[in-house]
Amino acid sequence: MKTLLRSQELTCPSCVAKIEKALKDVPGVEDAKVFFNTGRIEVQHDPAIAPSAKLVETVQAAGYKARVSAV
């Protein structure tokens, strides 16, 4: 499953690396891509192991606000 998240707090490329690493460390996450210029975060994951709420919590634990996005 692919879940889209949004974060408006991305201020530098190191933010991207930090969020991608945090998400990829979550069991059930297959891939995570963060797009610095748009604040878009795409996460490919198994929803039974890594539900959307867990993804948002992970981004928040890394120090950034996030929310699930429809587009």
N, CA, C and O of each residue as an XYZ file, in Angstrom:
284
protein
N       0.838     -1.172      0.000
C       0.000      0.000      0.000
C       0.886      1.240      0.000
O       1.956      1.255      0.609
N       0.424      2.279     -0.692
C       1.149      3.548     -0.686
C       0.329      4.562      0.098
O      -0.863      4.742     -0.151
N       0.988      5.224      1.051
C       0.357      6.288      1.831
C       1.117      7.576      1.572
O       2.347      7.599      1.529
N       0.354      8.644      1.400
C       0.957      9.958      1.195
C       0.813     10.771      2.468
O      -0.264     10.843      3.059
N       1.907     11.376      2.879
C       1.922     12.263      4.026
C       2.366     13.635      3.552
O       2.963     13.768      2.484
N       2.076     14.646      4.341
C       2.537     16.009      4.063
C       3.206     16.579      5.295
O       2.783     16.329      6.423
N       4.250     17.344      5.065
C       4.916     18.080      6.137
C       5.368     19.412      5.562
O       6.026     19.454      4.522
N       5.022     20.480      6.225
C       5.410     21.813      5.757
C       6.653     22.322      6.474
O       7.016     23.490      6.337
N       7.299     21.461      7.228
C       8.442     21.892      8.035
C       9.792     21.494      7.450
O      10.804     21.587      8.145
N       9.838     21.069      6.238
C      11.102     20.637      5.651
C      11.882     21.868      5.201
O      11.468     22.592      4.295
N      13.015     22.087      5.853
C      13.787     23.305      5.575
C      15.133     23.039      4.922
O      15.800     23.972      4.474
N      15.547     21.753      4.862
C      16.865     21.466      4.287
C      16.933     19.998      3.851
O      16.119     19.179      4.278
N      17.901     19.679      3.004
C      18.049     18.296      2.547
C      18.308     17.298      3.675
O      17.973     16.121      3.543
N      18.895     17.748      4.773
C      19.128     16.804      5.871
C      17.806     16.383      6.519
O      17.713     15.296      7.089
N      16.793     17.236      6.432
C      15.452     16.858      6.920
C      14.951     15.652      6.137
O      14.392     14.716      6.711
N      15.152     15.681      4.841
C      14.730     14.595      3.970
C      15.395     13.291      4.399
O      14.724     12.273      4.571
N      16.691     13.325      4.568
C      17.429     12.117      4.941
C      16.983     11.591      6.302
O      16.843     10.382      6.489
N      16.763     12.491      7.243
C      16.360     12.090      8.591
C      14.992     11.398      8.576
O      14.810     10.366      9.220
N      14.040     11.964      7.846
C      12.695     11.386      7.777
C      12.714     10.068      7.011
O      12.103      9.093      7.448
N      13.400     10.026      5.886
C      13.471      8.781      5.118
C      14.068      7.648      5.950
O      13.558      6.528      5.933
N      15.136      7.935      6.670
C      15.769      6.903      7.484
C      14.822      6.426      8.585
O      14.682      5.225      8.812
N      14.177      7.368      9.263
C      13.252      7.007     10.344
C      12.127      6.118      9.820
O      11.778      5.122     10.454
N      11.560      6.470      8.673
C      10.459      5.683      8.123
C      10.934      4.309      7.651
O      10.248      3.309      7.864
N      12.094      4.255      7.018
C      12.601      2.972      6.528
C      12.966      2.023      7.660
O      13.052      0.813      7.448
N      13.182      2.557      8.860
C      13.480      1.723     10.025
C      12.223      1.114     10.656
O      12.329      0.243     11.520
N      11.051      1.556     10.239
C       9.794      1.034     10.784
C       9.512     -0.330     10.154
O       9.503     -0.444      8.929
N       9.282     -1.361     10.960
C       8.929     -2.668     10.406
C       7.673     -2.545      9.531
O       6.693     -1.907      9.916
N       7.725     -3.158      8.368
C       6.595     -3.116      7.440
C       6.724     -2.053      6.363
O       5.974     -2.068      5.387
N       7.670     -1.125      6.528
C       7.891     -0.093      5.507
C       8.882     -0.635      4.487
O       9.995     -1.036      4.825
N       8.452     -0.636      3.238
C       9.293     -1.126      2.146
C      10.142     -0.013      1.541
O      11.291     -0.235      1.158
N       9.561      1.203      1.455
C      10.292      2.324      0.869
C       9.656      3.629      1.340
O       8.463      3.681      1.637
N      10.455      4.661      1.401
C       9.969      5.992      1.766
C      10.735      7.019      0.949
O      11.961      6.972      0.856
N       9.989      7.951      0.357
C      10.597      9.019     -0.427
C      10.024     10.343      0.053
O       8.809     10.512      0.158
N      10.914     11.272      0.341
C      10.516     12.595      0.806
C      10.909     13.603     -0.265
O      12.038     13.601     -0.755
N       9.963     14.460     -0.620
C      10.195     15.478     -1.635
C      10.263     16.836     -0.941
O       9.247     17.420     -0.565
N      11.483     17.313     -0.788
C      11.791     18.525     -0.033
C      10.993     19.735     -0.509
O      10.433     20.461      0.312
N      10.932     19.960     -1.792
C      10.326     21.178     -2.325
C       8.809     21.228     -2.179
O       8.232     22.315     -2.202
N       8.144     20.073     -2.027
C       6.684     20.055     -1.913
C       6.189     19.617     -0.539
O       5.011     19.788     -0.225
N       7.066     19.058      0.274
C       6.651     18.550      1.573
C       5.914     17.227      1.487
O       5.304     16.782      2.460
N       5.971     16.606      0.334
C       5.272     15.340      0.099
C       6.147     14.170      0.553
O       7.348     14.132      0.285
N       5.518     13.223      1.243
C       6.207     12.028      1.714
C       5.422     10.826      1.221
O       4.250     10.666      1.562
N       6.058      9.978      0.420
C       5.417      8.772     -0.105
C       6.002      7.569      0.606
O       7.218      7.379      0.638
N       5.118      6.753      1.179
C       5.574      5.590      1.925
C       4.895      4.340      1.381
O       3.668      4.245      1.365
N       5.692      3.396      0.943
C       5.208      2.087      0.508
C       5.329      1.165      1.717
O       6.424      0.975      2.248
N       4.193      0.585      2.159
C       4.229     -0.174      3.407
C       3.121     -1.217      3.476
O       2.167     -1.195      2.697
N       3.272     -2.119      4.420
C       2.249     -3.109      4.735
C       1.384     -2.492      5.828
O       1.866     -2.305      6.945
N       0.117     -2.168      5.542
C      -0.715     -1.486      6.532
C      -1.017     -2.329      7.771
O      -1.360     -1.781      8.819
N      -0.897     -3.639      7.667
C      -1.132     -4.500      8.829
C       0.011     -4.388      9.834
O      -0.196     -4.548     11.037
N       1.202     -4.116      9.342
C       2.383     -4.014     10.205
C       2.696     -2.553     10.534
O       3.060     -2.232     11.665
N       2.556     -1.686      9.556
C       2.871     -0.264      9.715
C       1.669      0.571      9.262
O       1.643      1.046      8.127
N       0.673      0.755     10.139
C      -0.499      1.563      9.748
C      -0.126      3.036      9.565
O       0.918      3.482     10.040
N      -0.977      3.775      8.882
C      -0.724      5.190      8.600
C      -0.442      5.990      9.858
O       0.423      6.866      9.855
N      -1.159      5.701     10.930
C      -0.941      6.429     12.187
C       0.491      6.240     12.687
O       1.089      7.173     13.224
N       1.034      5.056     12.516
C       2.418      4.779     12.928
C       3.401      5.597     12.086
O       4.424      6.057     12.591
N       3.089      5.772     10.815
C       3.956      6.561      9.937
C       3.988      8.018     10.388
O       5.054      8.631     10.452
N       2.824      8.567     10.697
C       2.741      9.949     11.177
C       3.509     10.082     12.485
O       4.273     11.032     12.660
N       3.315      9.143     13.404
C       4.030      9.165     14.684
C       5.542      9.132     14.476
O       6.285      9.806     15.189
N       5.988      8.357     13.512
C       7.421      8.234     13.242
C       8.001      9.563     12.755
O       9.079      9.966     13.190
N       7.297     10.234     11.863
C       7.760     11.538     11.374
C       7.770     12.545     12.531
O       8.693     13.349     12.654
N       6.748     12.492     13.363
C       6.687     13.404     14.504
C       7.815     13.122     15.493
O       8.399     14.052     16.048
N       8.121     11.853     15.717
C       9.213     11.485     16.619
C      10.559     11.970     16.078
O      11.488     12.223     16.845
N      10.659     12.100     14.747
C      11.888     12.613     14.131
C      11.979     14.132     14.249
O      13.001     14.729     13.911
N      10.888     14.761     14.737
C      10.921     16.195     14.968
C      10.157     17.051     13.979
O      10.371     18.262     13.921
N       9.269     16.451     13.198
C       8.535     17.190     12.169
C       7.049     16.900     12.268
O       6.647     15.782     12.591
N       6.235     17.905     11.991
C       4.807     17.698     11.945
C       4.480     16.968     10.641
O       5.140     17.168      9.621
N       3.457     16.125     10.691
C       3.043     15.407      9.480
C       1.572     15.077      9.588
O       1.012     14.998     10.681
N       0.953     14.885      8.430
C      -0.435     14.444      8.388
C      -0.629     13.586      7.148
O       0.112     13.708      6.173
N      -1.623     12.727      7.195
C      -1.964     11.914      6.039
C      -2.603     12.830      5.018
O      -3.410     13.690      5.372
N      -2.251     12.657      3.754
C      -2.755     13.495      2.678
C      -3.444     12.643      1.626
O      -3.017     11.525      1.339
N      -4.521     13.185      1.053
C      -5.237     12.466     -0.004
C      -4.512     12.584     -1.345
O      -4.624     11.696     -2.191
N      -3.775     13.666     -1.540
C      -3.037     13.863     -2.795
C      -1.648     14.379     -2.535
O      -0.887     14.602     -3.476
